[in-house]
Amino acid sequence: MSVLPDLHVHYVQACQNLSQPENPFVARVLQEADKSDEISTKGITLKLAGNNHLVPVPRVTDGDLGVLASVLGQAAFVTGLDLAYNVLTDAGAKTMATFLQENSSLRYLNLMFNDIGTSGAELIAGALHRNESLVHLRMTGNKIGNEGGMFFASMLKINSTLEKLDLGDCDVGLQCLVAIAIALTQNKSLKAINLNRPLLSNQQEETTVHIAQMLRSNSSLVELHLGKHEMKNFGVERLCEALYENSSLRYLDLSCNNITCDDAKFLGELLKRNQTLEILDLNANRIEDVGAIYLSEALLTWNRTLQALSIVSNNITGKGLVALAHTMQFNVQLSHIYIWGNQFDRNTCVEFSELIETGRLGLGCTDVAPYKVDGEVFLAELSHGLAKHRYWAPRCAAVAPGAANASLEIGAVSEY
């Protein structure tokens, strides 16, 4: 049975009972929640992120979380909790683990960029052995290390509810990545995972080989982030070979690796044969003109499923960019393309200007906008991209859901 939507009153009382000073930021968010019309319909997400405020707010502490957890214990209408960019430690993780074991309504939990370590990761992962409600968990930026990541790998062998897990920038290592890959050969519920920026001590690409083997048998994963894995020719080839057989993955993030024009040949061949992939992020690699032409040829003649392509900062000149622009005139399925950070010449500016002015390419679906100086066309940068909202989210609904997002908004994974 849920309490009435008077969270603020309960919070004030709980602070008095637990001798904990009130956090004015938490109090204000609870007051706003009490006025929400969504409480009685689809539930609410409490947005307690410590960043993204015009005026600095007091960050949520372990003590604040203890009081909040006691208030939310029976508040079934609270289905999401955003605690990103606060100062929660392993003590706060213990409180949250207890809450997850006792709470059956929370579906979304964002703990990114707090100060949770290995022991905190063990507690939260342990709580998810029994929790059957949480769908989306973000641990991004907490330095849980390889050992902490291993607890989440073990959890994936048991939990059958979690759909999205974000372990990017968590300092996980080779052992953890291998264990997660093995777990995902059996897990049938996880749909999206972020494994960006692990700490790898060798250049053997062993982790990529294990992930590729997993993709041959996994039929549930639709979103995979492998940014900053130091991936090269060997790893890209193994990954592409695996994706010939995979029919579920829709979003592949290979940003910030060591992918060259030779590797782009494998990706071009993949696009010819794979009819599932919808989003491909190659941001901050080095595919150059040769690689861009491989991709454009595959998209021009063979592939009709890819919807979004990011080739930002890939040392591509006008030759490769114009080839992709020509491809978009014939491949109407490709709706989003991000090209900033490459070498624009006059032909590039003209071609993309025409795509935008004719309506073939929407301004919300690219990261450039045309302008003229003395009758000559140039391209200016727009702050769009597949990773625009990976580390922050606007407090107001000012961005169209399908444009410039970090997650599968083009083809949504789930409600969250």
C-alpha positions in Angstrom: 0.0 0.0 0.0 1.4 3.4 -1.0 1.5 6.5 1.1 -0.3 9.5 -0.1 1.7 11.9 -2.3 3.0 14.0 0.6 6.7 13.1 0.4 7.9 16.4 1.7 5.9 16.1 5.0 7.3 12.6 5.5 10.8 13.8 4.7 10.7 16.5 7.3 9.4 14.0 9.9 12.0 11.5 9.0 14.8 14.1 9.3 13.6 14.9 12.8 13.3 11.2 13.8 16.8 10.4 12.6 18.4 13.6 13.8 19.5 14.4 10.2 19.6 18.0 9.0 17.3 18.6 6.0 18.9 18.9 2.6 17.1 21.9 0.9 17.7 20.4 -2.5 16.0 17.1 -1.6 13.2 19.0 0.1 12.5 21.1 -3.0 12.5 18.1 -5.3 10.0 16.2 -3.0 7.8 19.3 -2.9 7.7 19.4 -6.7 7.0 15.7 -6.8 4.0 16.1 -4.5 2.5 18.4 -7.1 3.1 16.0 -10.0 0.1 14.8 -11.9 1.9 11.6 -12.9 2.0 10.1 -9.4 -1.4 8.5 -9.8 -0.9 7.4 -13.5 2.5 6.1 -14.5 4.7 7.0 -11.6 7.5 9.5 -11.2 11.3 9.7 -11.3 12.9 11.8 -8.6 15.6 13.9 -10.3 18.2 14.5 -7.6 21.3 14.8 -9.8 23.9 17.1 -8.3 24.9 18.7 -11.6 23.0 20.6 -14.3 21.6 23.3 -12.1 21.7 27.0 -12.8 22.3 27.6 -9.1 24.6 25.2 -7.2 22.8 22.7 -5.0 23.9 20.8 -1.9 24.9 17.3 -3.1 23.1 14.3 -1.7 25.2 12.6 1.0 25.0 9.1 2.6 23.0 10.6 5.5 20.6 12.3 3.1 20.1 9.0 1.3 19.3 7.2 4.5 16.5 9.6 5.3 15.2 9.5 1.7 15.2 5.6 1.6 13.0 5.6 4.8 10.6 8.0 3.1 10.4 6.1 -0.2 10.0 2.7 1.5 6.3 2.5 0.8 6.1 5.0 -2.0 5.3 2.7 -4.9 4.6 5.6 -7.2 8.3 6.5 -7.3 9.6 4.3 -10.1 12.9 6.2 -10.9 15.7 7.7 -8.8 18.4 9.9 -10.4 21.2 10.4 -7.9 24.0 11.1 -10.4 26.9 13.5 -9.6 26.5 13.4 -5.8 28.9 12.4 -3.0 27.5 8.9 -2.2 30.1 6.4 -0.9 30.1 2.7 0.0 28.0 3.6 3.0 25.3 5.1 0.7 25.6 2.0 -1.5 24.8 -0.1 1.6 21.6 1.9 2.1 20.7 1.6 -1.5 21.3 -2.2 -1.5 19.0 -2.6 1.4 16.4 -0.4 -0.4 16.6 -2.5 -3.5 16.1 -5.7 -1.6 13.0 -4.4 0.1 11.5 -2.2 -2.7 9.5 -3.7 -5.5 8.6 -0.6 -7.6 11.9 1.1 -8.5 12.7 0.5 -12.2 15.4 3.1 -12.9 18.4 3.9 -10.7 21.2 6.3 -11.7 24.2 6.4 -9.4 26.7 7.6 -12.0 29.8 9.6 -10.9 29.5 9.2 -7.2 32.3 7.8 -4.9 31.2 4.2 -4.7 34.0 1.7 -4.7 34.5 -2.1 -4.8 32.6 -2.9 -1.5 29.7 -0.7 -2.6 29.5 -2.5 -5.9 29.5 -5.8 -4.2 26.5 -4.7 -2.1 24.5 -3.3 -5.0 25.2 -6.3 -7.2 24.3 -8.6 -4.4 20.9 -6.9 -3.9 20.1 -7.5 -7.6 20.4 -11.2 -7.0 16.9 -11.0 -5.5 15.5 -7.7 -6.8 12.9 -8.3 -9.5 11.9 -4.8 -10.4 14.9 -2.8 -11.5 15.2 -2.5 -15.3 17.9 0.1 -15.8 21.1 0.7 -13.6 23.8 3.3 -14.3 27.0 2.9 -12.3 29.1 5.1 -14.8 32.2 6.7 -13.4 32.2 5.0 -10.0 35.7 3.5 -9.5 34.5 0.0 -8.6 37.6 -1.5 -10.4 38.0 -5.0 -11.8 36.9 -6.7 -8.6 33.7 -4.6 -8.3 32.9 -5.4 -11.9 33.2 -9.1 -11.2 30.3 -8.8 -8.8 28.1 -7.5 -11.6 29.3 -10.2 -13.9 28.2 -12.8 -11.3 24.9 -10.9 -10.9 24.2 -11.2 -14.6 24.2 -15.0 -14.2 21.3 -14.8 -11.7 19.2 -11.7 -12.4 16.6 -12.0 -15.1 15.0 -8.6 -14.8 17.7 -6.0 -15.6 17.6 -4.7 -19.2 20.2 -1.9 -19.2 23.5 -1.8 -17.3 26.0 1.0 -17.6 29.5 0.2 -16.3 31.4 2.7 -18.5 34.3 4.6 -17.0 34.3 2.2 -13.9 38.0 1.1 -14.2 37.0 -2.5 -14.9 39.7 -4.8 -16.3 40.3 -7.8 -18.6 39.0 -10.4 -16.1 35.8 -8.5 -15.6 35.1 -8.1 -19.3 35.7 -11.8 -20.0 33.4 -12.7 -17.1 30.7 -10.4 -18.4 31.0 -11.9 -21.9 30.7 -15.4 -20.5 27.6 -14.4 -18.4 25.9 -12.8 -21.4 26.1 -16.1 -23.3 23.4 -17.3 -20.8 21.6 -14.1 -19.8 18.5 -13.6 -21.8 17.1 -10.4 -20.3 19.9 -7.8 -20.7 19.3 -5.6 -23.8 21.9 -2.9 -23.4 25.3 -2.7 -21.8 28.0 0.1 -21.6 31.6 -1.2 -21.2 33.4 2.0 -22.3 36.9 2.7 -21.1 38.2 -0.3 -19.3 41.7 -0.5 -18.0 43.5 -3.0 -20.2 47.1 -3.9 -19.5 47.9 -5.6 -22.8 47.3 -5.1 -26.5 46.2 -8.7 -27.3 42.5 -7.8 -27.8 41.5 -10.8 -25.7 38.4 -9.1 -24.4 37.2 -8.3 -28.0 37.6 -12.0 -28.9 35.4 -13.0 -25.9 32.8 -10.4 -26.7 32.7 -11.5 -30.3 32.2 -15.1 -29.2 29.3 -14.0 -26.9 27.6 -12.1 -29.8 27.5 -15.4 -31.8 25.1 -16.9 -29.3 23.5 -14.0 -27.6 20.0 -13.2 -29.0 18.8 -10.5 -26.6 21.5 -7.8 -26.6 20.5 -4.8 -28.8 22.9 -2.1 -27.6 26.6 -2.5 -27.0 29.2 0.2 -26.1 32.9 -0.7 -26.6 34.4 2.8 -26.7 38.1 3.2 -25.7 39.0 -0.5 -25.9 42.1 0.1 -28.0 40.5 -2.0 -30.7 42.5 -2.6 -33.9 42.4 -4.7 -37.0 42.3 -8.1 -35.4 39.5 -7.2 -32.9 37.4 -5.4 -35.5 37.6 -8.4 -37.9 36.6 -10.9 -35.1 33.7 -8.6 -34.1 32.4 -8.3 -37.6 32.6 -12.1 -38.2 30.5 -12.6 -35.1 27.9 -10.1 -36.2 27.4 -11.9 -39.5 25.6 -14.5 -37.3 23.9 -12.1 -34.8 20.4 -11.0 -35.6 19.6 -8.9 -32.5 22.2 -6.1 -32.1 20.9 -2.8 -33.3 23.4 -0.2 -31.7 27.2 -0.7 -31.9 29.5 1.9 -30.3 33.1 1.6 -31.4 34.1 5.2 -30.7 37.6 6.2 -29.6 39.4 3.1 -30.7 42.3 2.5 -33.2 40.1 1.7 -36.2 41.7 2.5 -39.5 40.7 2.4 -43.2 41.7 -1.3 -43.4 39.3 -2.1 -40.5 36.5 0.0 -42.2 36.7 -2.6 -45.0 35.5 -5.2 -42.5 32.7 -2.9 -41.3 31.7 -2.2 -44.9 31.4 -6.0 -45.5 29.4 -6.3 -42.3 26.9 -3.7 -43.5 26.5 -5.6 -46.7 25.6 -8.8 -44.8 24.0 -7.7 -41.5 20.4 -6.6 -41.8 19.9 -5.7 -38.1 22.3 -2.9 -37.2 20.6 0.5 -36.9 23.2 2.7 -35.2 27.0 2.6 -35.8 29.2 5.0 -33.8 32.8 5.3 -35.2 33.5 8.7 -33.5 37.2 9.5 -33.0 38.8 6.8 -35.0 40.8 7.1 -38.2 39.0 5.5 -41.1 39.9 8.4 -43.6 38.6 8.6 -47.1 39.2 5.0 -48.0 37.2 3.8 -45.0 34.4 6.3 -45.7 34.1 5.1 -49.2 33.9 1.4 -48.1 31.0 2.4 -45.8 29.3 4.5 -48.5 29.4 1.7 -51.1 27.9 -0.7 -48.6 25.1 1.7 -47.7 24.5 2.7 -51.3 23.9 -0.7 -52.8 23.4 -3.3 -50.0 22.3 -2.0 -46.6 18.8 -0.6 -45.9 18.7 -1.0 -42.1 21.3 1.5 -40.8 19.6 4.6 -39.5 22.4 6.5 -37.8 26.2 6.8 -38.5 28.7 8.8 -36.6 32.1 9.4 -38.3 33.1 12.5 -36.2 36.9 13.2 -36.2 38.0 10.4 -38.5 40.5 12.4 -40.7 38.1 12.2 -43.7 38.4 14.8 -46.4 35.9 16.0 -49.1 36.3 12.9 -51.2 34.9 10.6 -48.5 32.3 13.0 -47.1 30.9 13.7 -50.6 30.6 9.9 -51.2 28.5 9.6 -48.0 26.4 12.6 -49.0 25.7 11.0 -52.4 24.7 7.8 -50.6 22.1 9.6 -48.6 20.4 10.8 -51.7 19.6 7.1 -52.6 19.5 5.4 -49.2 16.5 7.0 -47.5 16.7 4.7 -44.4 19.9 6.5 -43.3 18.4 9.5 -41.4 21.1 10.5 -38.9 24.8 11.3 -39.8 27.4 13.1 -37.7 30.5 14.4 -39.6 32.1 17.3 -37.6 35.8 17.2 -36.9 36.8 16.1 -40.4 38.3 18.2 -43.2 35.5 20.0 -45.1 36.1 21.4 -48.5 33.8 23.4 -50.8 32.1 20.3 -52.2 31.4 18.9 -48.8 29.8 22.1 -47.7 27.6 22.3 -50.9 26.5 18.6 -50.7 25.5 18.7 -47.1 23.9 22.1 -47.5 21.7 20.7 -50.3 20.8 17.7 -48.2 19.6 19.9 -45.4 17.9 22.6 -47.5 15.9 19.9 -49.5 14.8 18.3 -46.2 16.6 15.1 -46.9 18.7 15.6 -43.7 17.0 17.2 -40.7 19.0 19.7 -38.6 18.1 17.6 -35.5 19.7 14.6 -37.2 23.2 15.9 -37.9 25.9 18.0 -36.2 26.3 20.6 -39.0 24.3 23.6 -40.3 25.0 25.6 -43.5 25.6 29.3 -43.6 26.9 31.7 -46.3 29.6 34.3 -46.4 30.0 36.3 -49.6 27.8 33.8 -51.4 30.0 30.8 -50.5 28.5 27.9 -48.4 30.2 26.8 -45.1 29.2 24.4 -42.4 28.9 25.4 -38.7 28.9 22.9 -35.8 25.7 21.9 -34.0 25.9 20.4 -30.5 24.3 17.1 -31.6 25.7 13.6 -31.6 25.0 10.1 -30.5 26.6 10.7 -27.1 25.0 14.1 -26.4 23.1 12.9 -23.3 25.4 10.2 -22.1 26.7 12.1 -19.2 24.0 14.7 -18.6 20.3 15.2 -19.3 18.4 18.4 -19.7 16.0 19.2 -16.9 13.3 20.3 -19.4 12.0 18.4 -22.4 13.7 20.7 -24.9 15.2 18.0 -27.1 13.1 15.9 -29.5 13.2 12.2 -28.4 14.6 10.9 -31.7 17.4 13.4 -32.3 20.9 13.4 -31.0 20.8 10.9 -28.1 23.2 8.5 -26.5 20.9 5.6 -26.2 18.5 3.8 -28.4 16.0 6.6 -28.8 15.9 5.9 -32.6 14.6 2.5 -31.7 13.9 2.5 -28.0 15.0 -0.4 -25.8 12.5 0.1 -23.1 10.6 2.8 -21.2 13.9 4.0 -19.7 
